[in-house]
Amino acid sequence: MKSPRWLLSVCCGLLISLGQTGLSLAADMAVKTFDEDQAANKDCVGCHINVTPGIVKQHLDSPHANTKKFEDEVRCHDCHGVEHKTMEDFAKSEMPTAETCGECHKKQLKQHKAGKHNLGWMVMKSQIAWHGQPGAITEKGYRGCSGCHKIGQKGLMGVTDGNTEAELKYDGGKEASGYRYGNAQCDACHTRHSFRKSEAKDPRACSNCHMGFDHPQWEMYTSSKHGVVWGIEGHLEEERAPTCQTCHLMEGNHEVRTPWGFLGLRIPTKENVLAIIEVAPSLKEPLTTLAAALPSGNYIDVDDDPQWTLDRALILQAAGVLDASFQPTERFVEIVVQAQAARGPEEFNELRTQMKANCNKCHSMGFVNQHFKASDEIVKAADHEFAKAISAVQGLYKDGLLQKPEGWKYAPDLLQYYDAKTKIEQELYLIMLEYRQRTFQGAFHVSNDYMHWYGWAPLKTAVNTILEEEKRMRAEHE
């Protein structure tokens, strides 16, 4: 026997041809088969089948409307409240947030809050270049960066008092109150009003954000053997090819973390930094001070040699995360510590171990270890090339051949992106966000041609361009 929910769905399909009076009548007849508690849904369906028929159909076909028990059904007013009653008072309809979903999905909300996606909006706003973009792009228009970063919670604020132990502050909902749309977060993957788990488990659900200039993971995945097999075998769940979710949401964990993180950076350990002194004794004083603020420990597979540590310190310096004396800046606190752009040894090792165990479900541990270490070496090689270019530009500033732009606290400043004033610094920004990203991300995603021709090859070209430009500029000023 068909359920009353099926009857409501059929009636709603007929409503479009019945006219306005028939719409209300048919909706009334169908809804009367429900418990009295569901009466609030009647007016929603009766009106919205005419105003937004697609949304009504999506909801009626969704798991929310098709539960085993009536009392478990999620109705319109459960998410949108009961204050909106007419065409004119639509603004009284509440817009859900992640907390709304968390009333039922407590475990998933807790994981999401502890994960990197929840920090997306705050991370975006920590970027200096973002603040120079038109509001139509950056704010309520949800274009460009904000179109994807709206998955992050609004109102999180970095604490920039220099305290590396300081936690993020929350404004209590002040910022979010200025945005009617875009606070839901969960609907970035479980889209409205279907909210199906199967959709969020499909790698295509990730593709509209994780693609393009600085993070083309979708292009890398689909051109890797994993992605090719997934495409050939019909996009079926639980087939032999892993998806984005297989590796990045292991066992459904909504934290979505990786050992290396988005930028392929790690917090240097106290031991790493002190080792630099042996090869650069002139830096003993600032490095000793820096080491005192860093964690101790060892990284699985990739404890840095002194040169690699120094290379990465130069990258952090050019990003304004470390100052000229290699001391942590306000950006270190906000971006590295609070926005979690880099991992310390304890977290890195835990996530690395989990990832290896996951790969070991299909591959031998010997193969897994070899793949990870080979990819690590690519990060190391890319960092060394990048550091050479940074050092050259820093030297031009130090010797007065380049002048710090007005209003800039750091120069060169990688986070100024396309607002960099010289061609040579434009190349630095492209290395950081495009070429280096594609090099190490392509390696870990096993997209070998992408890693080389879209990553390593242009990275090397850009570094050579910078080094030759440095020579030319110095020759002109002799």
Beta strands, then each sheet from edge to edge (+ up, - down):
strand 1: 156-157
strand 2: 169-170
sheet 1: 1+ 2-
end
